[in-house]
């Protein structure tokens, strides 16, 4: 008996009449493991582990289910051989709709992976790798293909209010240790470099900016490196990789130059994204994981 004939004799209850028949918005699978071919920072390509959600709408209310295994099999190797871009996604998603043989006219694919980028140190000649979580959402339907890029960057936020309060205490200590009659540049410098020269320090914390970008229709590739660079430049104090003493000192200096509330950080992120022609619309959330409070400080902003 041939394999084809034995397969034909297997029962397929997915074709049975649906009970409580109605249309379904999305049917598919979540958290599928698969390899993904992406562009690296040097302009080459690399294969990374990824997870995916894939599903279609069910436009036949009487059909009990979709052909789910066909979606899985179409997805398994489709994204491992060619670098991920608009054309590749459009072709894969069209194949997924066609595989349903009239049961669907809309498909949604969500891909999640970590983008490794090598980041230089602030002052030394060292560098190190940092992972940026990336999510790509692709929807193909009667209106065409829509692409959304989501990613996160971490940064340090030093509280402006805490900095002002610390400066007041530092000034008060100086006034207590020195009088208008005190002279001597060397004595003052020695005092500033001693433990007495720092009465208080402002609180700072690791923070994160999460952005979701609807990409313009003429964007063919995913500008991950450019977006990361723009956000980290706007925020001014990205979390570091390789750190020697000179790098740590440079980082402390950047924090002093970039005091920010979460409101300030949100506006900086919005300004950077609004200026990018590849972004047609954005949503951003900044979270400062407070070292002073037991809760987080959060701001959201959106716009074109």
N, C-alpha and C positions, 0 to 999 in steps of 0.2 A: 504494500500500500504506500503510495507516495506521500511526502510531507504535505503537499498542497491539499490532497483529498482528506487527510486526517484533520487538517486545520479546518477545512470546510465543515466537518462534522461536529466540531466543538460548539457547544451552546454559546449564544451571545445574547444575554438578557438585557444588555443596554439598548437593544432595539425594541424592547417591549413598550407598550403604551404607558405613558406617564400617569401616575395617580395625582389628583389635584393639579392638573395641567396648568402651566403658566410659563412665561419667559423667565430666564435667569440672566442677571447682569454679568456674572463672572463665574466660570467653572474651570478648575485646573489644579495645579500642584504648587506647593510652597517649599522653599528651602531645598531645591535640587542642587546637588554638587556637580560642578562641571569646570573644565579648564576654559580660560578666557585669554585670548590674544589681544594685548593692549600695546599702545605706543609708550615707550619709555622716554625719560627726560632728554636722552641724547638723540632722539629722532629714530631710534631703532624700534624693535618689537620684542616683547617678552611674554611668556605664558605664565599666568597667575591662577591660583585656585579661587573659585568664585562660588556664590550660591545664587539661585534664581527662583523667582516665582513666575509661572507662566499660566495664562488662562484666557479663555474666550467667552464671549456672550453666547447664550443658547437662544436662538431666535425661532426655533420650532417648539411651541409650547407642548406639543404632544410627544416630543422625543424624550425618552427617559434620561438619556445621558449623552455626553460627547464622546469622541474617540480620544480618550486621554493618553493612551500609550503612544499615539501618533505624535502628539505634542512633545512628549518626552524624547522619543527617538529622533525627531527633527532637531531638537535642541542640543542633544548630547555632543555632536561633533561639529555642528554648524559654526560655532564661534571660536574654535580652537585653531583653525588654519589661516584665517584672515584677520587682520587688525580691525578692531572694533571701530566702526564709523557709521554714518547715517545710511549709506548704501547697503552695507552688510546687514544692518538691523532691518531695513525695509525688506530685503529679500527673504530673510529668515522668517519674519512675521507674515509675509505674504504666503510663504509655504505652509505656515501653521494654519492660516485661515483656509487655504485650499485643501488641507488634509482633512478638514471636517466635512467636506462634501455637502455644503449648503446648510449646515447646522449653525454656522456663525459668520458674522461679517465684521467682527471687531476682536482684536487680540491685544493683550497687555503683558509686557515682559518687564520684570524688575531684576536688575543685576546688582550684586553687592560684592565688593572686593576691597582689598587694601592696596593703595598706590604707594609704592616705595619711592621716596625722593631723597637724594643725597643733599644735605644742607651744610654750607660752610660755617665754620666757627666765626664768632664776631671779631676776634682780634688775632688769634693764633692761626697757624697754617693748617690746622686740622679740619676734619669734616666728619659727618656721621649720617647714618640713615634714619629716616623718620617715616612712619606709616600714616597715611591719611585715609580715613575711611571714605569710600566713594559708593554712591548708589546712582544707578542710571535707570530711569523709567521711560520705556518706549511704548507708545500706543499707536496702533495702526487701525484705522476704521474708514468708513465712507468719506470722511473729511480729510484723509491723508495721515501723514506720520507726525506725531508730536513727541519731542524729546525733552526730558527734564533731567538735570544733573544736580545731585545733592552731594555735598562734602562738608568736612569739618576741619577747622584749624584750632590749635591750642595756643594760648598766649598768657602772659602774666599781666595782671591788672593791679596797680597800686592805688589805693584810695586817696583822692585829693583831700578829703576832710581829715583823714588820719595824718596825712603829710603836714597839713597846716597846724594841727594840734601838736605834732612832734616838733615842728620848727619853733613853736611858742615855748615849749619846755626846754629846747636846746638854747634858745635865746635867754631864758630865765636863768639857766645854770651859768651861762657865760657872764651874765650880769652879776651873779653871786660870787663868781670866782675872780672877776676883774673889776676894777674901778676906773673912772675916767683918768685917774692919775697914773694908771699902769702903763708902762712903756715896754717896748721890746717886741719886735716882729718875731724873733725866734721863740720867745716864751709863748706867744699866742699860737704859733704853728705847732709847737710841741703839745700844747693843751688840746688843740683840735685833733691831733693824732692819737691822743691818749683815750682811755675809757671814759674819762670825765667829759670829753668833747662830744659825747653822744648820749643825751639824756633820754631820748625816745626814738623809736623807729616806726614809720608808718606800716600798716599791715598791707600785705599783698597776697595774692592767691592765683593758683592756676585757673584759667578761664577757657571757655570754648565758644567759638562762633560756628553755628550750624546754618548753612545756607542751602536754599533750594532754588534752582535757576531754570526758568523756561527758556530754552535756547532759541535763537532766531532761526527762521526757516532756511537761511542760506549757510548755516554752520554745519560743515560736513564732519568735522572731527571734534573730540571733546577737549576743550582748552583747560585741562586740569592744572597743569603747571602754571599757566598764566594767571588763573584765578587764585591759586594758592599764593603766588608771588604778590599779587595785588592786595590780597587781604592781609598778609603778614606785613607788607610795607605800610598799609594804612593803619594797622593796629600798633606797629612799632616795637612790640616786645614779644615776638614769637618764642615759644618754648624751644630750647636749644638741644643739640645732640652732643657733640664733643665739646667739653668745657675744661680749659686750663684756667689758672688764676687770672690771667689777663682777660680771658673771655668772660669770667664771672664779674670782674670789675666793669667791663664794658656793658654787661647786662644790667648791673646795678645803675649805671649811668643812664641807660635807656629807660629804665623804669622811672627814674627821677624826672626825665624829660617828657614822659608820656603818662602822667597821672590821669586816671580815667575812672568815672563811674560807669555803670553798665549803659546808661543813656548815651554817654560820650562814645563808647565803643560801638553801639548800634548805629550811631550817625556816621562814624568813620566807615563801617562796613557798607552802609547804604550808599555813601558817596563813591566808594570804589566800584560797586556793582552798577550804579546808575551811569557811570562813565564808560562802561564796557559795551560796545555795539553788538557783541555776540549774545548779550543777555536781553531778551525782550521783556521779561518780568522776573522779579525775585521776591523771595521771602527769607528773612534772616532772623535768627534768634541768638542772642548772646547770653551766656550764663557765667556769672562770677561765683565760684564755689568758695564762699566766704570763709576766711580764717577767723574773723571776729564773731560772726553770727553762726547759729546752728542751721540757718536756712540760706538759700542761694538768692542772689540778686539777678534778676532776669529782665531783659528788654526784647521786644519784637518790633520789626519794621518790615515794610514791604513797599513795592513800587515798581515803576517801569525802569 
